[in-house]
Amino acid sequence: MQKKIVGLIINVVIWNLLALPLLGVDIPIPSSYIAMMIMINGIFAFFSIFIQRGVIVLYESNVFEEPESILDYAFKYFAILSSGINYYIQVLFRRMPFIINKLASVLFLIFLILVGSMLTFIFTY
């Protein structure tokens, strides 16, 4: 139980440290979490176009396997926050035929880029 709590605290501290640079582009701290989630999910969505199975296995190994150490818990919470959306979308896409799968993956990446752009426009104008 203590490992879980310490891992969560480490994850919150890391997440806050990663959110601090977004203050420089006028995105306040609570909203910067959403911007970071979209940005990191976009990175994973890009890699999912080429190595979809690898991204899915990476998420599953971080989240669904039983954590043993404090850092395992920290990686688990970080993976849930940073790539959870992409994981569940890619699991849906994996059931589709290859061409439709790749087309849907590209459209999902474009969607994340557009949402991220709109989020930055909200705070800059």
N, C-alpha and C positions, 0 to 999 in steps of 0.2 A: 504494500500500500504506500509506503514512503517513497519507494522508487518511482511509482506512478506520479506522485505529487511533485517530486523533485524534477522529473522529466518534463512535466507540464510547465513548471516554473522556468526551466531552462529554455523551453520552446517559446514561451511568452517573451522572455528577455531577448532571445535571438530575433523573434518576429518584430519586436519594437526597435531593435537596433537596425534591422533592415528597412524599417519604415521611416527612420529619421531622415535619410537623404531626400525623401519625397517632400519634406517640409520646404526644401529649397525651390521647388516648383509650385509652391502654394497649395499643396494638397494636405489638408489637416490629418492628424494621426488616425482617427477612426476610419476615415474614408481611404486613407492610404493602405489600409489592410485589404480593402476590396480591390484597389488598383494593383497591389502586389499579387493577390490571388489570380486576377485576370492575366497579369503579365506572366507569371510562372506557369499557369495553365496553358497559356499561348506557346510557351517554349516547349512544354511537354506535348502539346498538340502538333507542333511542327515536327518533332521527332517521331510522333505517332504515325505520321504519313509514311515514313520510311521503315521504322522498326516498331510497329504497333505491338507486337507480342512482347518485345523487350520492355516497353514502357508499362504494359499491364503487369508483367511479372515483377518488375521493380516495385510498383505500388503494392502488389499483393504480398511481397516478401517483407516490406516495411510495416504494413498495417495488419495483415491477417495472421502472421506468425506470432507466437507467444514471445513477448519481449523478456529478456533476461537481465538486462542492465539498465541503468539510468539513461544512458545514451540511446538505447533501443527504444525506450519510451519517448524520448525527445524526437528521434527520427520518425516514430509512428505519428505523433501529433503534427509534426512538420509536414509529413507526406499527406495527411488528411487535409490540412489547410491549403497546401500548395498545389496538389495535383488531384484532389478528389473529384472535382468536376470532370476533368479530362478522363479520368479512369472510367467513370460510369458511362460517359458518352462513347468511349472507345469500346467498351464491352458491348454496347448496343451495335456499334458499327461492325464489330467482328463477325456478327451473324449474317451480314450482307454479302452479296457476291463481290469479288475483288474490285472490279471497276467502280461499282457504286460505293463500296467501302472507301476507296481512295478519294473519290469525288466528294463524298460526305465529309471526310476528314479535312480536305482542303477548304470546303465551305465552313466547317466549324472553326478552322484557324482564321479565316477571313472574318467570321462573326466575332471572335474574340478580339481581333485587331480593331474592328469597328467599335466594339463596346469599350475597349480600353481608350481609344481615341476620344469617344464621346465623354468618357469620364474625365479625361484631362481637359477637354474643352469647357466642361462645367465649372472647373475651378480657375481657369485662366481668363474667362470672359465674364 
